[in-house]
Amino acid sequence: MTVQLTHFSAAFVFALFASIVFGITHRETTREMVRYGLYCFALFLGGLLAAGWAMWLVRR
Amino acid sequence: MANQTTAKAKAAEPAQPANTMSVIAPALGWLIPGAGHMIQKRWIRGALLFVSIGTLFILGLMMQGHIYKANGGDILDMLGFIGDLGAGGMYIVTLAMNWGQGAIAFAIADYGTKFMIVAGLLNFIAVADAYHIAIGKKQ
């Protein structure tokens, strides 16, 4: 069985699961874990979108 | 000044003497992602780690990613092997079943390879976290 993800969905899934692990392992309390996980997820996706738009600009 | 000295002394002293759990939890956590947390009754954290690391690894396999074996050749292959090795039991099963042996023919398969390496690396972090819980350095 194979899976064909788009580039964006692959990056989204990666960001989601990596953020969960970062949140759990890098902070002490549950509240801090959730906040840090969300922060990492936002940075992953923000970086992804920024890099995408930068490449679009370079291509033009 | 006094506060600094107290903080330094606190940081220098070990959290707890090494116990059986400080050996079992990391070992189990390496073999099964999240199990190192679950054995210490951190059920939700363990389950989340299991689902996150497990899903990344299995998705990587399903995307036809390549799994690295022990080798003494290219440095990137060796680093890939170290990353894959972190997945513990999933890596052993994958090798035993001879999965993940295809050539990387398209971009998504390359992503799959990276998914599996990152799953292993994330499991290394989870193992270190389980150890810190076991020695009382973290709640």
N, CA and C atoms of all chains as a GROMACS GRO file, in nm:
protein
  597
    1MET      N    1   0.084  -0.120   0.000
    1MET     CA    2   0.000   0.000   0.000
    1MET      C    3   0.088   0.125   0.000
    2THR      N    4   0.059   0.214  -0.090
    2THR     CA    5   0.140   0.336  -0.097
    2THR      C    6   0.054   0.459  -0.074
    3VAL      N    7   0.119   0.564  -0.032
    3VAL     CA    8   0.050   0.691  -0.007
    3VAL      C    9   0.115   0.798  -0.093
    4GLN      N   10   0.035   0.877  -0.159
    4GLN     CA   11   0.087   0.988  -0.239
    4GLN      C   12   0.040   1.119  -0.177
    5LEU      N   13   0.126   1.179  -0.099
    5LEU     CA   14   0.091   1.308  -0.039
    5LEU      C   15   0.142   1.421  -0.130
    6THR      N   16   0.071   1.533  -0.127
    6THR     CA   17   0.124   1.650  -0.197
    6THR      C   18   0.238   1.706  -0.113
    7HIS      N   19   0.315   1.796  -0.171
    7HIS     CA   20   0.427   1.853  -0.097
    7HIS      C   21   0.377   1.926   0.028
    8PHE      N   22   0.266   2.000   0.013
    8PHE     CA   23   0.214   2.075   0.128
    8PHE      C   24   0.162   1.982   0.236
    9SER      N   25   0.086   1.879   0.196
    9SER     CA   26   0.031   1.790   0.299
    9SER      C   27   0.142   1.712   0.369
   10ALA      N   28   0.248   1.676   0.294
   10ALA     CA   29   0.361   1.608   0.358
   10ALA      C   30   0.426   1.700   0.462
   11ALA      N   31   0.444   1.826   0.425
   11ALA     CA   32   0.505   1.922   0.518
   11ALA      C   33   0.413   1.947   0.638
   12PHE      N   34   0.281   1.950   0.613
   12PHE     CA   35   0.184   1.973   0.720
   12PHE      C   36   0.188   1.859   0.822
   13VAL      N   37   0.186   1.736   0.772
   13VAL     CA   38   0.189   1.618   0.860
   13VAL      C   39   0.319   1.616   0.940
   14PHE      N   40   0.429   1.645   0.870
   14PHE     CA   41   0.560   1.649   0.936
   14PHE      C   42   0.559   1.752   1.049
   15ALA      N   43   0.510   1.872   1.018
   15ALA     CA   44   0.507   1.982   1.117
   15ALA      C   45   0.421   1.943   1.237
   16LEU      N   46   0.307   1.881   1.210
   16LEU     CA   47   0.214   1.844   1.317
   16LEU      C   48   0.279   1.748   1.416
   17PHE      N   49   0.334   1.639   1.364
   17PHE     CA   50   0.387   1.536   1.454
   17PHE      C   51   0.519   1.580   1.520
   18ALA      N   52   0.603   1.650   1.446
   18ALA     CA   53   0.728   1.698   1.506
   18ALA      C   54   0.697   1.798   1.618
   19SER      N   55   0.595   1.882   1.597
   19SER     CA   56   0.559   1.981   1.699
   19SER      C   57   0.507   1.914   1.826
   20ILE      N   58   0.429   1.807   1.808
   20ILE     CA   59   0.377   1.735   1.926
   20ILE      C   60   0.494   1.681   2.009
   21VAL      N   61   0.590   1.618   1.941
   21VAL     CA   62   0.705   1.561   2.014
   21VAL      C   63   0.788   1.672   2.078
   22PHE      N   64   0.812   1.780   2.006
   22PHE     CA   65   0.888   1.892   2.063
   22PHE      C   66   0.817   1.948   2.186
   23GLY      N   67   0.687   1.966   2.176
   23GLY     CA   68   0.610   2.020   2.289
   23GLY      C   69   0.623   1.934   2.412
   24ILE      N   70   0.606   1.803   2.395
   24ILE     CA   71   0.609   1.710   2.509
   24ILE      C   72   0.749   1.704   2.571
   25THR      N   73   0.851   1.702   2.487
   25THR     CA   74   0.986   1.676   2.539
   25THR      C   75   1.061   1.801   2.584
   26HIS      N   76   1.018   1.918   2.539
   26HIS     CA   77   1.097   2.038   2.570
   26HIS      C   78   1.039   2.124   2.681
   27ARG      N   79   0.923   2.090   2.734
   27ARG     CA   80   0.863   2.173   2.838
   27ARG      C   81   0.816   2.088   2.955
   28GLU      N   82   0.792   2.156   3.068
   28GLU     CA   83   0.763   2.086   3.194
   28GLU      C   84   0.614   2.062   3.217
   29THR      N   85   0.535   2.170   3.212
   29THR     CA   86   0.393   2.157   3.246
   29THR      C   87   0.309   2.138   3.120
   30THR      N   88   0.187   2.087   3.140
   30THR     CA   89   0.099   2.061   3.026
   30THR      C   90   0.071   2.189   2.947
   31ARG      N   91   0.044   2.297   3.020
   31ARG     CA   92   0.013   2.424   2.953
   31ARG      C   93   0.131   2.471   2.866
   32GLU      N   94   0.251   2.461   2.924
   32GLU     CA   95   0.371   2.501   2.849
   32GLU      C   96   0.393   2.411   2.727
   33MET      N   97   0.363   2.282   2.746
   33MET     CA   98   0.380   2.187   2.634
   33MET      C   99   0.290   2.225   2.517
   34VAL      N  100   0.164   2.255   2.549
   34VAL     CA  101   0.068   2.290   2.444
   34VAL      C  102   0.112   2.420   2.375
   35ARG      N  103   0.150   2.517   2.455
   35ARG     CA  104   0.192   2.646   2.397
   35ARG      C  105   0.316   2.630   2.309
   36TYR      N  106   0.413   2.553   2.356
   36TYR     CA  107   0.536   2.536   2.278
   36TYR      C  108   0.509   2.453   2.152
   37GLY      N  109   0.422   2.353   2.165
   37GLY     CA  110   0.386   2.273   2.047
   37GLY      C  111   0.320   2.359   1.940
   38LEU      N  112   0.227   2.445   1.984
   38LEU     CA  113   0.160   2.534   1.889
   38LEU      C  114   0.259   2.633   1.827
   39TYR      N  115   0.352   2.681   1.910
   39TYR     CA  116   0.453   2.775   1.862
   39TYR      C  117   0.540   2.709   1.753
   40CYS      N  118   0.586   2.586   1.780
   40CYS     CA  119   0.668   2.514   1.682
   40CYS      C  120   0.589   2.489   1.554
   41PHE      N  121   0.462   2.451   1.570
   41PHE     CA  122   0.378   2.423   1.452
   41PHE      C  123   0.363   2.550   1.368
   42ALA      N  124   0.339   2.662   1.435
   42ALA     CA  125   0.324   2.789   1.362
   42ALA      C  126   0.455   2.825   1.291
   43LEU      N  127   0.568   2.802   1.357
   43LEU     CA  128   0.696   2.833   1.293
   43LEU      C  129   0.722   2.742   1.172
   44PHE      N  130   0.690   2.613   1.188
   44PHE     CA  131   0.707   2.519   1.076
   44PHE      C  132   0.625   2.566   0.956
   45LEU      N  133   0.495   2.590   0.981
   45LEU     CA  134   0.407   2.627   0.868
   45LEU      C  135   0.441   2.766   0.816
   46GLY      N  136   0.472   2.858   0.907
   46GLY     CA  137   0.511   2.993   0.864
   46GLY      C  138   0.636   2.988   0.777
   47GLY      N  139   0.733   2.910   0.820
   47GLY     CA  140   0.857   2.894   0.742
   47GLY      C  141   0.830   2.833   0.607
   48LEU      N  142   0.740   2.734   0.607
   48LEU     CA  143   0.704   2.668   0.482
   48LEU      C  144   0.642   2.766   0.383
   49LEU      N  145   0.544   2.844   0.432
   49LEU     CA  146   0.476   2.940   0.345
   49LEU      C  147   0.573   3.050   0.299
   50ALA      N  148   0.657   3.097   0.391
   50ALA     CA  149   0.753   3.202   0.356
   50ALA      C  150   0.851   3.152   0.250
   51ALA      N  151   0.900   3.029   0.269
   51ALA     CA  152   0.994   2.973   0.171
   51ALA      C  153   0.925   2.954   0.036
   52GLY      N  154   0.799   2.911   0.040
   52GLY     CA  155   0.724   2.892  -0.084
   52GLY      C  156   0.709   3.023  -0.161
   53TRP      N  157   0.668   3.127  -0.089
   53TRP     CA  158   0.652   3.258  -0.156
   53TRP      C  159   0.787   3.312  -0.202
   54ALA      N  160   0.893   3.289  -0.124
   54ALA     CA  161   1.028   3.337  -0.165
   54ALA      C  162   1.069   3.270  -0.296
   55MET      N  163   1.041   3.140  -0.307
   55MET     CA  164   1.076   3.068  -0.430
   55MET      C  165   0.993   3.118  -0.548
   56TRP      N  166   0.865   3.150  -0.518
   56TRP     CA  167   0.778   3.203  -0.624
   56TRP      C  168   0.834   3.337  -0.674
   57LEU      N  169   0.880   3.422  -0.581
   57LEU     CA  170   0.936   3.552  -0.619
   57LEU      C  171   1.065   3.534  -0.699
   58VAL      N  172   1.149   3.443  -0.655
   58VAL     CA  173   1.276   3.419  -0.726
   58VAL      C  174   1.249   3.371  -0.868
   59ARG      N  175   1.148   3.287  -0.880
   59ARG     CA  176   1.117   3.229  -1.010
   59ARG      C  177   1.070   3.336  -1.109
   60ARG      N  178   1.000   3.440  -1.053
   60ARG     CA  179   0.953   3.549  -1.140
   60ARG      C  180   1.070   3.639  -1.175
   61MET      N  181   2.408   3.716   4.474
   61MET     CA  182   2.528   3.632   4.488
   61MET      C  183   2.494   3.499   4.556
   62ALA      N  184   2.424   3.514   4.670
   62ALA     CA  185   2.386   3.392   4.744
   62ALA      C  186   2.292   3.308   4.660
   63ASN      N  187   2.203   3.376   4.589
   63ASN     CA  188   2.108   3.304   4.503
   63ASN      C  189   2.179   3.227   4.393
   64GLN      N  190   2.284   3.292   4.336
   64GLN     CA  191   2.361   3.228   4.229
   64GLN      C  192   2.429   3.102   4.280
   65THR      N  193   2.490   3.114   4.399
   65THR     CA  194   2.560   2.999   4.458
   65THR      C  195   2.462   2.886   4.484
   66THR      N  196   2.345   2.919   4.538
   66THR     CA  197   2.244   2.816   4.565
   66THR      C  198   2.200   2.749   4.435
   67ALA      N  199   2.179   2.830   4.332
   67ALA     CA  200   2.135   2.775   4.203
   67ALA      C  201   2.239   2.683   4.144
   68LYS      N  202   2.367   2.723   4.156
   68LYS     CA  203   2.476   2.639   4.103
   68LYS      C  204   2.483   2.507   4.179
   69ALA      N  205   2.472   2.515   4.312
   69ALA     CA  206   2.478   2.394   4.394
   69ALA      C  207   2.362   2.301   4.360
   70LYS      N  208   2.246   2.361   4.333
   70LYS     CA  209   2.126   2.283   4.301
   70LYS      C  210   2.144   2.212   4.167
   71ALA      N  211   2.204   2.285   4.071
   71ALA     CA  212   2.224   2.227   3.938
   71ALA      C  213   2.328   2.116   3.942
   72ALA      N  214   2.427   2.130   4.032
   72ALA     CA  215   2.536   2.033   4.036
   72ALA      C  216   2.492   1.900   4.097
   73GLU      N  217   2.403   1.906   4.195
   73GLU     CA  218   2.365   1.782   4.262
   73GLU      C  219   2.272   1.698   4.173
   74PRO      N  220   2.294   1.567   4.169
   74PRO     CA  221   2.210   1.481   4.086
   74PRO      C  222   2.066   1.483   4.135
   75ALA      N  223   1.972   1.472   4.039
   75ALA     CA  224   1.831   1.478   4.075
   75ALA      C  225   1.794   1.362   4.167
   76GLN      N  226   1.838   1.244   4.130
   76GLN     CA  227   1.811   1.123   4.209
   76GLN      C  228   1.918   1.022   4.173
   77PRO      N  229   1.955   0.933   4.264
   77PRO     CA  230   2.050   0.831   4.224
   77PRO      C  231   1.990   0.743   4.114
   78ALA      N  232   2.079   0.688   4.029
   78ALA     CA  233   2.032   0.604   3.919
   78ALA      C  234   1.957   0.485   3.976
   79ASN      N  235   1.842   0.456   3.917
   79ASN     CA  236   1.764   0.342   3.963
   79ASN      C  237   1.731   0.252   3.844
   80THR      N  238   1.659   0.147   3.872
   80THR     CA  239   1.627   0.052   3.764
   80THR      C  240   1.547   0.119   3.654
   81MET      N  241   1.455   0.206   3.696
   81MET     CA  242   1.369   0.273   3.598
   81MET      C  243   1.449   0.358   3.499
   82SER      N  244   1.561   0.414   3.547
   82SER     CA  245   1.642   0.500   3.459
   82SER      C  246   1.711   0.419   3.349
   83VAL      N  247   1.710   0.288   3.362
   83VAL     CA  248   1.764   0.202   3.257
   83VAL      C  249   1.650   0.143   3.173
   84ILE      N  250   1.544   0.097   3.243
   84ILE     CA  251   1.434   0.031   3.173
   84ILE      C  252   1.356   0.129   3.084
   85ALA      N  253   1.326   0.247   3.138
   85ALA     CA  254   1.241   0.342   3.064
   85ALA      C  255   1.304   0.384   2.930
   86PRO      N  256   1.432   0.425   2.927
   86PRO     CA  257   1.489   0.460   2.797
   86PRO      C  258   1.496   0.341   2.701
   87ALA      N  259   1.530   0.224   2.754
   87ALA     CA  260   1.542   0.105   2.668
   87ALA      C  261   1.407   0.070   2.606
   88LEU      N  262   1.304   0.072   2.691
   88LEU     CA  263   1.169   0.040   2.642
   88LEU      C  264   1.120   0.149   2.547
   89GLY      N  265   1.153   0.273   2.581
   89GLY     CA  266   1.113   0.386   2.496
   89GLY      C  267   1.178   0.381   2.360
   90TRP      N  268   1.300   0.330   2.354
   90TRP     CA  269   1.366   0.315   2.224
   90TRP      C  270   1.298   0.205   2.142
   91LEU      N  271   1.266   0.094   2.210
   91LEU     CA  272   1.207  -0.020   2.140
   91LEU      C  273   1.066   0.014   2.090
   92ILE      N  274   0.986   0.073   2.176
   92ILE     CA  275   0.849   0.112   2.139
   92ILE      C  276   0.833   0.261   2.173
   93PRO      N  277   0.822   0.348   2.073
   93PRO     CA  278   0.811   0.491   2.102
   93PRO      C  279   0.698   0.522   2.202
   94GLY      N  280   0.730   0.599   2.304
   94GLY     CA  281   0.630   0.638   2.404
   94GLY      C  282   0.618   0.542   2.520
   95ALA      N  283   0.670   0.420   2.505
   95ALA     CA  284   0.657   0.320   2.612
   95ALA      C  285   0.737   0.360   2.736
   96GLY      N  286   0.846   0.433   2.715
   96GLY     CA  287   0.926   0.481   2.829
   96GLY      C  288   0.848   0.577   2.917
   97HIS      N  289   0.756   0.650   2.856
   97HIS     CA  290   0.670   0.741   2.933
   97HIS      C  291   0.555   0.663   2.997
   98MET      N  292   0.499   0.571   2.919
   98MET     CA  293   0.383   0.495   2.970
   98MET      C  294   0.420   0.411   3.092
   99ILE      N  295   0.540   0.353   3.091
   99ILE     CA  296   0.580   0.269   3.205
   99ILE      C  297   0.597   0.354   3.332
  100GLN      N  298   0.612   0.484   3.313
  100GLN     CA  299   0.621   0.576   3.429
  100GLN      C  300   0.489   0.648   3.453
  101LYS      N  301   0.383   0.591   3.398
  101LYS     CA  302   0.245   0.638   3.419
  101LYS      C  303   0.218   0.776   3.357
  102ARG      N  304   0.296   0.813   3.256
  102ARG     CA  305   0.265   0.934   3.177
  102ARG      C  306   0.191   0.885   3.052
  103TRP      N  307   0.065   0.845   3.074
  103TRP     CA  308  -0.010   0.774   2.971
  103TRP      C  309  -0.035   0.861   2.848
  104ILE      N  310  -0.083   0.982   2.869
  104ILE     CA  311  -0.120   1.067   2.754
  104ILE      C  312   0.004   1.106   2.674
  105ARG      N  313   0.109   1.146   2.745
  105ARG     CA  314   0.233   1.182   2.676
  105ARG      C  315   0.286   1.064   2.596
  106GLY      N  316   0.285   0.946   2.659
  106GLY     CA  317   0.333   0.825   2.592
  106GLY      C  318   0.252   0.793   2.468
  107ALA      N  319   0.118   0.804   2.482
  107ALA     CA  320   0.031   0.774   2.368
  107ALA      C  321   0.055   0.873   2.254
  108LEU      N  322   0.069   1.002   2.288
  108LEU     CA  323   0.093   1.102   2.185
  108LEU      C  324   0.227   1.078   2.114
  109LEU      N  325   0.328   1.042   2.192
  109LEU     CA  326   0.459   1.012   2.131
  109LEU      C  327   0.450   0.890   2.041
  110PHE      N  328   0.379   0.788   2.089
  110PHE     CA  329   0.364   0.666   2.010
  110PHE      C  330   0.295   0.695   1.876
  111VAL      N  331   0.185   0.770   1.884
  111VAL     CA  332   0.109   0.801   1.761
  111VAL      C  333   0.193   0.889   1.668
  112SER      N  334   0.258   0.992   1.723
  112SER     CA  335   0.333   1.086   1.639
  112SER      C  336   0.451   1.019   1.570
  113ILE      N  337   0.534   0.952   1.649
  113ILE     CA  338   0.655   0.891   1.592
  113ILE      C  339   0.617   0.772   1.504
  114GLY      N  340   0.520   0.692   1.551
  114GLY     CA  341   0.475   0.576   1.473
  114GLY      C  342   0.416   0.617   1.340
  115THR      N  343   0.330   0.719   1.342
  115THR     CA  344   0.267   0.763   1.217
  115THR      C  345   0.371   0.817   1.119
  116LEU      N  346   0.465   0.896   1.169
  116LEU     CA  347   0.570   0.949   1.080
  116LEU      C  348   0.647   0.835   1.013
  117PHE      N  349   0.684   0.736   1.094
  117PHE     CA  350   0.763   0.625   1.040
  117PHE      C  351   0.683   0.544   0.938
  118ILE      N  352   0.558   0.511   0.973
  118ILE     CA  353   0.476   0.429   0.883
  118ILE      C  354   0.441   0.507   0.755
  119LEU      N  355   0.412   0.636   0.770
  119LEU     CA  356   0.387   0.717   0.650
  119LEU      C  357   0.509   0.718   0.560
  120GLY      N  358   0.627   0.728   0.621
  120GLY     CA  359   0.751   0.725   0.544
  120GLY      C  360   0.764   0.597   0.464
  121LEU      N  361   0.729   0.484   0.529
  121LEU     CA  362   0.733   0.355   0.459
  121LEU      C  363   0.631   0.352   0.345
  122MET      N  364   0.510   0.402   0.374
  122MET     CA  365   0.402   0.399   0.274
  122MET      C  366   0.430   0.495   0.158
  123MET      N  367   0.517   0.593   0.182
  123MET     CA  368   0.556   0.684   0.074
  123MET      C  369   0.673   0.626  -0.006
  124GLN      N  370   0.703   0.499   0.021
  124GLN     CA  371   0.810   0.425  -0.046
  124GLN      C  372   0.948   0.484  -0.016
  125GLY      N  373   0.964   0.528   0.108
  125GLY     CA  374   1.093   0.578   0.149
  125GLY      C  375   1.194   0.466   0.162
  126HIS      N  376   1.320   0.503   0.164
  126HIS     CA  377   1.429   0.406   0.170
  126HIS      C  378   1.478   0.393   0.314
  127ILE      N  379   1.504   0.270   0.357
  127ILE     CA  380   1.556   0.249   0.492
  127ILE      C  381   1.706   0.217   0.482
  128TYR      N  382   1.785   0.279   0.568
  128TYR     CA  383   1.930   0.259   0.563
  128TYR      C  384   1.972   0.143   0.651
  129LYS      N  385   2.073   0.069   0.604
  129LYS     CA  386   2.130  -0.040   0.684
  129LYS      C  387   2.267   0.002   0.735
  130ALA      N  388   2.320  -0.076   0.830
  130ALA     CA  389   2.453  -0.048   0.882
  130ALA      C  390   2.554  -0.060   0.768
  131ASN      N  391   2.635   0.042   0.753
  131ASN     CA  392   2.734   0.038   0.643
  131ASN      C  393   2.852   0.128   0.680
  132GLY      N  394   2.962   0.102   0.616
  132GLY     CA  395   3.081   0.182   0.644
  132GLY      C  396   3.120   0.266   0.524
  133GLY      N  397   3.023   0.294   0.440
  133GLY     CA  398   3.053   0.367   0.317
  133GLY      C  399   3.033   0.516   0.328
  134ASP      N  400   2.936   0.565   0.254
  134ASP     CA  401   2.910   0.708   0.245
  134ASP      C  402   2.867   0.765   0.381
  135ILE      N  403   2.917   0.882   0.413
  135ILE     CA  404   2.887   0.944   0.543
  135ILE      C  405   2.737   0.974   0.557
  136LEU      N  406   2.674   1.014   0.447
  136LEU     CA  407   2.530   1.043   0.454
  136LEU      C  408   2.449   0.916   0.479
  137ASP      N  409   2.494   0.804   0.422
  137ASP     CA  410   2.427   0.676   0.449
  137ASP      C  411   2.442   0.638   0.597
  138MET      N  412   2.560   0.666   0.652
  138MET     CA  413   2.582   0.633   0.794
  138MET      C  414   2.493   0.720   0.882
  139LEU      N  415   2.481   0.847   0.848
  139LEU     CA  416   2.394   0.936   0.926
  139LEU      C  417   2.248   0.893   0.913
  140GLY      N  418   2.211   0.852   0.792
  140GLY     CA  419   2.074   0.802   0.770
  140GLY      C  420   2.048   0.678   0.853
  141PHE      N  421   2.149   0.592   0.863
  141PHE     CA  422   2.135   0.470   0.943
  141PHE      C  423   2.115   0.505   1.091
  142ILE      N  424   2.194   0.602   1.139
  142ILE     CA  425   2.182   0.641   1.281
  142ILE      C  426   2.041   0.696   1.308
  143GLY      N  427   1.991   0.777   1.215
  143GLY     CA  428   1.856   0.831   1.230
  143GLY      C  429   1.752   0.721   1.231
  144ASP      N  430   1.761   0.630   1.134
  144ASP     CA  431   1.665   0.519   1.125
  144ASP      C  432   1.669   0.432   1.249
  145LEU      N  433   1.790   0.410   1.300
  145LEU     CA  434   1.810   0.322   1.416
  145LEU      C  435   1.731   0.371   1.538
  146GLY      N  436   1.711   0.501   1.546
  146GLY     CA  437   1.638   0.559   1.659
  146GLY      C  438   1.495   0.508   1.670
  147ALA      N  439   1.440   0.462   1.559
  147ALA     CA  440   1.301   0.415   1.561
  147ALA      C  441   1.287   0.281   1.633
  148GLY      N  442   1.399   0.220   1.669
  148GLY     CA  443   1.397   0.101   1.754
  148GLY      C  444   1.325  -0.018   1.694
  149GLY      N  445   1.219  -0.061   1.760
  149GLY     CA  446   1.145  -0.180   1.718
  149GLY      C  447   1.092  -0.169   1.577
  150MET      N  448   1.043  -0.051   1.540
  150MET     CA  449   0.988  -0.034   1.404
  150MET      C  450   1.098  -0.054   1.300
  151TYR      N  451   1.219  -0.009   1.331
  151TYR     CA  452   1.331  -0.026   1.239
  151TYR      C  453   1.366  -0.174   1.226
  152ILE      N  454   1.366  -0.244   1.339
  152ILE     CA  455   1.400  -0.388   1.338
  152ILE      C  456   1.297  -0.466   1.256
  153VAL      N  457   1.168  -0.435   1.279
  153VAL     CA  458   1.063  -0.504   1.204
  153VAL      C  459   1.075  -0.474   1.055
  154THR      N  460   1.102  -0.348   1.022
  154THR     CA  461   1.114  -0.309   0.881
  154THR      C  462   1.227  -0.385   0.813
  155LEU      N  463   1.340  -0.396   0.882
  155LEU     CA  464   1.452  -0.472   0.824
  155LEU      C  465   1.416  -0.620   0.811
  156ALA      N  466   1.351  -0.674   0.916
  156ALA     CA  467   1.317  -0.816   0.915
  156ALA      C  468   1.221  -0.849   0.801
  157MET      N  469   1.129  -0.756   0.772
  157MET     CA  470   1.030  -0.779   0.666
  157MET      C  471   1.082  -0.738   0.528
  158ASN      N  472   1.204  -0.685   0.526
  158ASN     CA  473   1.265  -0.641   0.402
  158ASN      C  474   1.184  -0.530   0.332
  159TRP      N  475   1.126  -0.442   0.414
  159TRP     CA  476   1.053  -0.328   0.358
  159TRP      C  477   1.149  -0.212   0.338
  160GLY      N  478   1.105  -0.114   0.263
  160GLY     CA  479   1.184   0.009   0.246
  160GLY      C  480   1.313  -0.010   0.171
  161GLN      N  481   1.316  -0.105   0.078
  161GLN     CA  482   1.440  -0.135   0.006
  161GLN      C  483   1.442  -0.080  -0.137
  162GLY      N  484   1.331  -0.017  -0.176
  162GLY     CA  485   1.324   0.030  -0.314
  162GLY      C  486   1.414   0.151  -0.338
  163ALA      N  487   1.445   0.173  -0.467
  163ALA     CA  488   1.524   0.291  -0.503
  163ALA      C  489   1.433   0.413  -0.496
  164ILE      N  490   1.491   0.526  -0.456
  164ILE     CA  491   1.412   0.650  -0.447
  164ILE      C  492   1.394   0.704  -0.589
  165ALA      N  493   1.270   0.693  -0.638
  165ALA     CA  494   1.247   0.728  -0.778
  165ALA      C  495   1.178   0.863  -0.795
  166PHE      N  496   1.115   0.914  -0.692
  166PHE     CA  497   1.044   1.042  -0.705
  166PHE      C  498   1.049   1.120  -0.573
  167ALA      N  499   1.009   1.247  -0.581
  167ALA     CA  500   1.028   1.338  -0.467
  167ALA      C  501   0.959   1.289  -0.340
  168ILE      N  502   0.836   1.238  -0.354
  168ILE     CA  503   0.762   1.195  -0.235
  168ILE      C  504   0.832   1.079  -0.164
  169ALA      N  505   0.896   0.991  -0.243
  169ALA     CA  506   0.971   0.881  -0.181
  169ALA      C  507   1.090   0.936  -0.101
  170ASP      N  508   1.149   1.042  -0.152
  170ASP     CA  509   1.259   1.106  -0.078
  170ASP      C  510   1.207   1.167   0.052
  171TYR      N  511   1.088   1.225   0.047
  171TYR     CA  512   1.025   1.277   0.170
  171TYR      C  513   1.002   1.161   0.268
  172GLY      N  514   0.959   1.048   0.214
  172GLY     CA  515   0.934   0.931   0.298
  172GLY      C  516   1.060   0.888   0.371
  173THR      N  517   1.172   0.890   0.300
  173THR     CA  518   1.300   0.855   0.362
  173THR      C  519   1.330   0.950   0.477
  174LYS      N  520   1.306   1.078   0.454
  174LYS     CA  521   1.333   1.177   0.559
  174LYS      C  522   1.235   1.162   0.675
  175PHE      N  523   1.111   1.126   0.645
  175PHE     CA  524   1.011   1.102   0.750
  175PHE      C  525   1.062   0.994   0.848
  176MET      N  526   1.117   0.886   0.791
  176MET     CA  527   1.162   0.775   0.876
  176MET      C  528   1.285   0.814   0.957
  177ILE      N  529   1.375   0.890   0.895
  177ILE     CA  530   1.494   0.934   0.970
  177ILE      C  531   1.452   1.027   1.084
  178VAL      N  532   1.362   1.121   1.054
  178VAL     CA  533   1.320   1.216   1.157
  178VAL      C  534   1.241   1.143   1.267
  179ALA      N  535   1.162   1.043   1.230
  179ALA     CA  536   1.090   0.965   1.332
  179ALA      C  537   1.191   0.904   1.430
  180GLY      N  538   1.300   0.850   1.376
  180GLY     CA  539   1.404   0.792   1.462
  180GLY      C  540   1.469   0.897   1.550
  181LEU      N  541   1.499   1.013   1.492
  181LEU     CA  542   1.564   1.119   1.570
  181LEU      C  543   1.471   1.172   1.678
  182LEU      N  544   1.343   1.185   1.646
  182LEU     CA  545   1.246   1.230   1.746
  182LEU      C  546   1.236   1.128   1.859
  183ASN      N  547   1.249   1.000   1.823
  183ASN     CA  548   1.243   0.897   1.928
  183ASN      C  549   1.364   0.906   2.020
  184PHE      N  550   1.479   0.945   1.966
  184PHE     CA  551   1.596   0.967   2.052
  184PHE      C  552   1.565   1.075   2.157
  185ILE      N  553   1.498   1.182   2.112
  185ILE     CA  554   1.462   1.290   2.205
  185ILE      C  555   1.364   1.237   2.310
  186ALA      N  556   1.267   1.157   2.265
  186ALA     CA  557   1.168   1.101   2.357
  186ALA      C  558   1.235   1.009   2.459
  187VAL      N  559   1.336   0.934   2.415
  187VAL     CA  560   1.410   0.844   2.505
  187VAL      C  561   1.482   0.927   2.612
  188ALA      N  562   1.546   1.036   2.569
  188ALA     CA  563   1.615   1.123   2.666
  188ALA      C  564   1.516   1.182   2.765
  189ASP      N  565   1.397   1.217   2.717
  189ASP     CA  566   1.293   1.272   2.804
  189ASP      C  567   1.248   1.168   2.907
  190ALA      N  568   1.230   1.043   2.861
  190ALA     CA  569   1.190   0.935   2.953
  190ALA      C  570   1.296   0.916   3.060
  191TYR      N  571   1.423   0.928   3.020
  191TYR     CA  572   1.533   0.914   3.118
  191TYR      C  573   1.528   1.028   3.222
  192HIS      N  574   1.503   1.149   3.172
  192HIS     CA  575   1.496   1.264   3.265
  192HIS      C  576   1.381   1.249   3.365
  193ILE      N  577   1.271   1.192   3.318
  193ILE     CA  578   1.159   1.167   3.411
  193ILE      C  579   1.200   1.062   3.514
  194ALA      N  580   1.270   0.958   3.466
  194ALA     CA  581   1.309   0.848   3.555
  194ALA      C  582   1.404   0.894   3.665
  195ILE      N  583   1.494   0.988   3.634
  195ILE     CA  584   1.589   1.032   3.738
  195ILE      C  585   1.534   1.150   3.817
  196GLY      N  586   1.412   1.192   3.787
  196GLY     CA  587   1.348   1.298   3.863
  196GLY      C  588   1.385   1.439   3.821
  197LYS      N  589   1.450   1.451   3.707
  197LYS     CA  590   1.490   1.583   3.659
  197LYS      C  591   1.373   1.656   3.597
  198LYS      N  592   1.271   1.579   3.556
  198LYS     CA  593   1.151   1.636   3.495
  198LYS      C  594   1.029   1.567   3.554
  199GLN      N  595   0.919   1.640   3.560
  199GLN     CA  596   0.796   1.583   3.616
  199GLN      C  597   0.729   1.487   3.520
   0.00000   0.00000   0.00000
